[in-house]
Amino acid sequence: MAFAHRFSPAQAVQVLALLATLAGVVTWTSLLLTSAESHTPTIAPQALAARSDNPARQWFSNVPAPLDVKVTGVLAGARGAVAILSLNDGPPRSFLSGERLSPGVRLAAIEGDGVVIERGSEKVRVNLAKLPDGPALPTLTRQ
């Protein structure tokens, strides 16, 4: 008696899936195990150490991080005065007096026309930006 083995459609799909998986493993293994060229420019160590925006340098330094503050508005709220500030050209956010803006920088006071910011022992006043005057409108009279 001769033995004839027949493949069913389900077995054919399983064999194809196994071959596709094996091909994927071989491809990705070869891609991940080869070293790639680095396209980053080389920088002298002196230039790298002199940069003040280096995050590690800011973490371990006592100097407050540079911060650009723009006052968008001030208003009185139930919990006191609220300042609407834009930090480093970011979106405007609300801050209460005494709140920390960044490491080493806090909002010392909120006044009617600006805010006082404390960086270490130095206090800086930032005024509220004034809107430009609108065009002169003619007076309307009833006829």
DRENPA-3360 file (N, C-alpha, C; in nm, 2 decimals, always signed):
BEGIN
1 = MAFAHRFS = +0.08/-0.12/+0.00/+0.00/+0.00/+0.00/+0.09/+0.12/+0.00 ~ +0.06/+0.21/-0.09/+0.14/+0.33/-0.11/+0.08/+0.44/-0.02 ~ +0.16/+0.51/+0.05/+0.11/+0.62/+0.13/+0.13/+0.75/+0.06 ~ +0.02/+0.82/+0.03/+0.01/+0.95/-0.04/-0.03/+1.05/+0.06 ~ +0.06/+1.15/+0.09/+0.03/+1.26/+0.18/-0.03/+1.37/+0.10 ~ -0.14/+1.42/+0.15/-0.20/+1.54/+0.08/-0.20/+1.66/+0.18 ~ -0.18/+1.77/+0.12/-0.18/+1.90/+0.20/-0.32/+1.95/+0.20 ~ -0.37/+1.99/+0.31/-0.50/+2.06/+0.32/-0.47/+2.21/+0.30;
9 = PAQAVQVL = -0.57/+2.28/+0.27/-0.55/+2.43/+0.26/-0.51/+2.49/+0.39 ~ -0.55/+2.44/+0.50/-0.51/+2.49/+0.63/-0.36/+2.47/+0.66 ~ -0.31/+2.35/+0.62/-0.17/+2.32/+0.63/-0.09/+2.41/+0.54 ~ -0.14/+2.44/+0.42/-0.06/+2.52/+0.33/-0.05/+2.67/+0.38 ~ -0.16/+2.72/+0.44/-0.15/+2.85/+0.51/-0.06/+2.85/+0.62 ~ -0.06/+2.75/+0.70/+0.04/+2.74/+0.81/+0.18/+2.74/+0.77 ~ +0.21/+2.66/+0.66/+0.35/+2.66/+0.61/+0.39/+2.79/+0.55 ~ +0.30/+2.86/+0.48/+0.33/+2.99/+0.43/+0.35/+3.09/+0.54;
17 = ALLATLAG = +0.27/+3.09/+0.64/+0.29/+3.18/+0.76/+0.42/+3.15/+0.83 ~ +0.46/+3.03/+0.84/+0.59/+2.99/+0.91/+0.70/+3.04/+0.82 ~ +0.70/+3.03/+0.69/+0.80/+3.08/+0.60/+0.81/+3.23/+0.61 ~ +0.70/+3.30/+0.61/+0.70/+3.44/+0.62/+0.76/+3.49/+0.75 ~ +0.73/+3.42/+0.86/+0.78/+3.46/+0.99/+0.93/+3.44/+0.99 ~ +0.98/+3.32/+0.93/+1.12/+3.29/+0.93/+1.19/+3.40/+0.84 ~ +1.14/+3.44/+0.73/+1.20/+3.54/+0.65/+1.21/+3.67/+0.72 ~ +1.10/+3.71/+0.80/+1.11/+3.83/+0.87/+1.21/+3.83/+0.98;
25 = VVTWTSLL = +1.23/+3.72/+1.05/+1.33/+3.71/+1.16/+1.47/+3.72/+1.10 ~ +1.49/+3.65/+0.98/+1.62/+3.66/+0.92/+1.65/+3.80/+0.87 ~ +1.56/+3.87/+0.81/+1.58/+4.00/+0.76/+1.61/+4.10/+0.88 ~ +1.52/+4.10/+0.98/+1.54/+4.19/+1.09/+1.67/+4.16/+1.17 ~ +1.71/+4.04/+1.18/+1.83/+4.00/+1.25/+1.95/+4.06/+1.18 ~ +1.95/+4.04/+1.05/+2.06/+4.10/+0.97/+2.07/+4.25/+0.98 ~ +1.95/+4.31/+0.98/+1.95/+4.46/+0.99/+1.99/+4.51/+1.12 ~ +1.95/+4.44/+1.23/+1.98/+4.49/+1.36/+2.12/+4.46/+1.41;
33 = LTSAESHT = +2.18/+4.36/+1.35/+2.31/+4.32/+1.40/+2.43/+4.38/+1.32 ~ +2.39/+4.45/+1.21/+2.50/+4.53/+1.13/+2.51/+4.67/+1.19 ~ +2.63/+4.72/+1.20/+2.65/+4.85/+1.26/+2.62/+4.96/+1.15 ~ +2.56/+5.06/+1.20/+2.53/+5.17/+1.11/+2.63/+5.29/+1.12 ~ +2.65/+5.36/+1.01/+2.74/+5.48/+1.02/+2.67/+5.59/+1.10 ~ +2.75/+5.66/+1.17/+2.70/+5.78/+1.24/+2.71/+5.90/+1.16 ~ +2.60/+5.97/+1.14/+2.60/+6.09/+1.06/+2.60/+6.22/+1.15 ~ +2.63/+6.20/+1.28/+2.63/+6.32/+1.36/+2.77/+6.39/+1.35;
41 = PTIAPQAL = +2.77/+6.52/+1.34/+2.89/+6.59/+1.33/+2.97/+6.59/+1.46 ~ +3.10/+6.58/+1.45/+3.19/+6.58/+1.57/+3.21/+6.72/+1.62 ~ +3.20/+6.74/+1.75/+3.21/+6.87/+1.82/+3.33/+6.85/+1.91 ~ +3.41/+6.96/+1.92/+3.52/+6.96/+2.01/+3.47/+6.96/+2.15 ~ +3.54/+6.89/+2.24/+3.49/+6.88/+2.38/+3.48/+7.02/+2.45 ~ +3.57/+7.11/+2.41/+3.57/+7.24/+2.47/+3.45/+7.32/+2.43 ~ +3.40/+7.30/+2.31/+3.28/+7.37/+2.26/+3.16/+7.31/+2.33 ~ +3.16/+7.18/+2.36/+3.05/+7.12/+2.42/+3.04/+7.16/+2.57;
49 = AARSDNPA = +3.15/+7.17/+2.63/+3.16/+7.21/+2.77/+3.12/+7.36/+2.79 ~ +3.14/+7.44/+2.69/+3.11/+7.58/+2.70/+2.97/+7.62/+2.68 ~ +2.89/+7.52/+2.63/+2.75/+7.55/+2.60/+2.67/+7.56/+2.73 ~ +2.59/+7.67/+2.75/+2.52/+7.69/+2.87/+2.38/+7.62/+2.86 ~ +2.34/+7.57/+2.74/+2.21/+7.51/+2.74/+2.22/+7.36/+2.75 ~ +2.33/+7.31/+2.80/+2.35/+7.17/+2.82/+2.27/+7.13/+2.94 ~ +2.17/+7.03/+2.93/+2.08/+7.00/+3.04/+2.16/+6.95/+3.16 ~ +2.26/+6.87/+3.14/+2.34/+6.82/+3.26/+2.40/+6.94/+3.34;
57 = RQWFSNVP = +2.45/+7.03/+3.27/+2.51/+7.15/+3.33/+2.40/+7.23/+3.41 ~ +2.28/+7.24/+3.36/+2.17/+7.31/+3.43/+2.13/+7.23/+3.55 ~ +2.13/+7.10/+3.54/+2.09/+7.02/+3.66/+2.17/+7.04/+3.78 ~ +2.31/+7.05/+3.76/+2.40/+7.05/+3.87/+2.45/+7.19/+3.90 ~ +2.39/+7.29/+3.84/+2.44/+7.43/+3.86/+2.34/+7.50/+3.95 ~ +2.39/+7.60/+4.02/+2.31/+7.68/+4.11/+2.25/+7.80/+4.04 ~ +2.29/+7.82/+3.91/+2.24/+7.93/+3.83/+2.10/+7.90/+3.77 ~ +2.01/+7.99/+3.79/+1.87/+7.96/+3.73/+1.88/+7.95/+3.58;
65 = APLDVKVT = +1.79/+7.86/+3.53/+1.79/+7.84/+3.38/+1.74/+7.97/+3.31 ~ +1.79/+8.00/+3.19/+1.74/+8.11/+3.12/+1.59/+8.10/+3.09 ~ +1.51/+8.20/+3.11/+1.37/+8.20/+3.10/+1.32/+8.33/+3.04 ~ +1.25/+8.32/+2.93/+1.19/+8.44/+2.87/+1.04/+8.44/+2.91 ~ +1.00/+8.55/+2.98/+0.87/+8.56/+3.03/+0.80/+8.68/+2.97 ~ +0.68/+8.65/+2.91/+0.59/+8.75/+2.86/+0.46/+8.75/+2.93 ~ +0.42/+8.87/+2.98/+0.29/+8.88/+3.05/+0.18/+8.91/+2.96 ~ +0.09/+8.81/+2.95/-0.03/+8.83/+2.86/-0.14/+8.90/+2.93;
73 = GVLAGARG = -0.16/+8.87/+3.06/-0.27/+8.94/+3.13/-0.25/+8.92/+3.28 ~ -0.32/+9.00/+3.36/-0.33/+8.98/+3.50/-0.48/+9.01/+3.54 ~ -0.53/+8.93/+3.63/-0.67/+8.94/+3.68/-0.68/+8.90/+3.82 ~ -0.79/+8.94/+3.88/-0.82/+8.91/+4.02/-0.91/+8.79/+4.03 ~ -0.88/+8.69/+4.11/-0.96/+8.57/+4.12/-1.00/+8.55/+4.26 ~ -1.07/+8.44/+4.29/-1.12/+8.41/+4.42/-1.00/+8.38/+4.51 ~ -0.89/+8.32/+4.46/-0.78/+8.28/+4.54/-0.67/+8.39/+4.54 ~ -0.70/+8.51/+4.49/-0.61/+8.61/+4.48/-0.58/+8.65/+4.33;
81 = AVAILSLN = -0.47/+8.73/+4.31/-0.44/+8.77/+4.18/-0.38/+8.65/+4.09 ~ -0.41/+8.65/+3.97/-0.37/+8.55/+3.87/-0.29/+8.62/+3.76 ~ -0.18/+8.57/+3.72/-0.10/+8.62/+3.61/-0.11/+8.52/+3.50 ~ -0.13/+8.57/+3.38/-0.13/+8.48/+3.26/+0.01/+8.51/+3.19 ~ +0.09/+8.41/+3.19/+0.23/+8.42/+3.14/+0.26/+8.32/+3.03 ~ +0.34/+8.37/+2.94/+0.40/+8.28/+2.83/+0.54/+8.26/+2.86 ~ +0.59/+8.14/+2.88/+0.73/+8.11/+2.92/+0.80/+8.05/+2.80 ~ +0.91/+8.12/+2.76/+0.99/+8.07/+2.64/+0.90/+8.05/+2.52;
89 = DGPPRSFL = +0.82/+8.15/+2.49/+0.73/+8.15/+2.37/+0.64/+8.03/+2.36 ~ +0.61/+7.98/+2.48/+0.51/+7.87/+2.49/+0.37/+7.92/+2.50 ~ +0.27/+7.83/+2.51/+0.13/+7.88/+2.52/+0.11/+7.95/+2.66 ~ +0.02/+8.05/+2.66/+0.00/+8.12/+2.79/-0.06/+8.03/+2.89 ~ -0.02/+8.04/+3.02/-0.07/+7.96/+3.13/-0.09/+8.05/+3.25 ~ -0.17/+8.01/+3.34/-0.20/+8.09/+3.46/-0.11/+8.05/+3.58 ~ -0.07/+8.15/+3.65/+0.02/+8.13/+3.77/-0.03/+8.22/+3.88 ~ -0.02/+8.16/+4.00/-0.05/+8.24/+4.13/+0.08/+8.30/+4.18;
97 = SGERLSPG = +0.06/+8.40/+4.27/+0.18/+8.46/+4.33/+0.25/+8.36/+4.42 ~ +0.39/+8.35/+4.41/+0.46/+8.26/+4.48/+0.49/+8.13/+4.41 ~ +0.42/+8.11/+4.30/+0.44/+7.98/+4.23/+0.57/+7.98/+4.15 ~ +0.63/+7.86/+4.14/+0.76/+7.84/+4.07/+0.74/+7.83/+3.92 ~ +0.81/+7.91/+3.85/+0.80/+7.91/+3.70/+0.90/+7.81/+3.64 ~ +1.02/+7.80/+3.69/+1.12/+7.70/+3.65/+1.21/+7.69/+3.77 ~ +1.31/+7.59/+3.76/+1.40/+7.58/+3.87/+1.48/+7.71/+3.90 ~ +1.47/+7.76/+4.02/+1.54/+7.88/+4.06/+1.47/+8.01/+4.02;
105 = VRLAAIEG = +1.35/+8.00/+3.96/+1.27/+8.12/+3.92/+1.13/+8.10/+3.97 ~ +1.08/+8.21/+4.04/+0.94/+8.20/+4.09/+0.88/+8.34/+4.07 ~ +0.75/+8.34/+4.07/+0.66/+8.46/+4.06/+0.65/+8.52/+4.20 ~ +0.72/+8.63/+4.22/+0.72/+8.69/+4.35/+0.60/+8.77/+4.38 ~ +0.55/+8.85/+4.28/+0.43/+8.93/+4.31/+0.36/+8.96/+4.17 ~ +0.23/+8.98/+4.19/+0.14/+9.02/+4.07/+0.09/+9.16/+4.10 ~ +0.11/+9.25/+4.01/+0.06/+9.39/+4.03/-0.04/+9.42/+3.91 ~ -0.10/+9.53/+3.92/-0.20/+9.57/+3.82/-0.15/+9.58/+3.68;
113 = DGVVIERG = -0.02/+9.62/+3.66/+0.03/+9.64/+3.53/+0.15/+9.56/+3.50 ~ +0.17/+9.45/+3.57/+0.29/+9.36/+3.55/+0.31/+9.26/+3.66 ~ +0.42/+9.20/+3.65/+0.46/+9.10/+3.76/+0.60/+9.12/+3.80 ~ +0.64/+9.07/+3.92/+0.77/+9.07/+3.97/+0.82/+8.93/+3.97 ~ +0.93/+8.90/+3.91/+0.99/+8.77/+3.90/+1.12/+8.76/+3.98 ~ +1.14/+8.66/+4.06/+1.25/+8.64/+4.14/+1.34/+8.53/+4.09 ~ +1.47/+8.57/+4.05/+1.56/+8.47/+4.00/+1.68/+8.47/+4.10 ~ +1.68/+8.37/+4.18/+1.78/+8.36/+4.29/+1.75/+8.48/+4.39;
121 = SEKVRVNL = +1.84/+8.57/+4.40/+1.82/+8.69/+4.49/+1.79/+8.81/+4.41 ~ +1.78/+8.80/+4.28/+1.75/+8.92/+4.19/+1.60/+8.92/+4.16 ~ +1.54/+9.04/+4.17/+1.40/+9.06/+4.14/+1.39/+9.14/+4.01 ~ +1.31/+9.10/+3.91/+1.30/+9.16/+3.79/+1.15/+9.19/+3.77 ~ +1.12/+9.31/+3.72/+0.98/+9.35/+3.69/+0.95/+9.34/+3.54 ~ +0.84/+9.27/+3.51/+0.80/+9.25/+3.37/+0.67/+9.31/+3.35 ~ +0.66/+9.41/+3.27/+0.53/+9.49/+3.25/+0.44/+9.41/+3.16 ~ +0.31/+9.44/+3.17/+0.21/+9.39/+3.09/+0.22/+9.46/+2.95;
129 = AKLPDGPA = +0.21/+9.38/+2.84/+0.22/+9.44/+2.71/+0.09/+9.52/+2.68 ~ +0.11/+9.64/+2.64/+0.00/+9.73/+2.61/-0.05/+9.71/+2.47 ~ -0.18/+9.71/+2.45/-0.24/+9.69/+2.32/-0.22/+9.82/+2.25 ~ -0.20/+9.82/+2.11/-0.19/+9.95/+2.04/-0.33/+10.01/+2.04 ~ -0.32/+10.15/+2.03/-0.45/+10.22/+2.02/-0.52/+10.19/+1.89 ~ -0.65/+10.17/+1.90/-0.73/+10.14/+1.78/-0.75/+10.26/+1.69 ~ -0.80/+10.25/+1.58/-0.82/+10.36/+1.49/-0.93/+10.45/+1.55 ~ -0.92/+10.58/+1.51/-1.02/+10.67/+1.56/-1.15/+10.65/+1.49;
137 = LPTLTRQ = -1.26/+10.64/+1.56/-1.39/+10.61/+1.50/-1.47/+10.74/+1.49 ~ -1.54/+10.76/+1.39/-1.62/+10.89/+1.38/-1.74/+10.88/+1.47 ~ -1.78/+11.00/+1.52/-1.89/+11.00/+1.61/-2.02/+10.98/+1.53 ~ -2.11/+10.91/+1.58/-2.24/+10.88/+1.51/-2.34/+10.97/+1.57 ~ -2.42/+11.03/+1.48/-2.53/+11.12/+1.53/-2.66/+11.07/+1.46 ~ -2.76/+11.08/+1.53/-2.89/+11.04/+1.47/-2.95/+11.16/+1.39 ~ -3.00/+11.13/+1.28/-3.06/+11.24/+1.20/-3.20/+11.23/+1.18;
% end
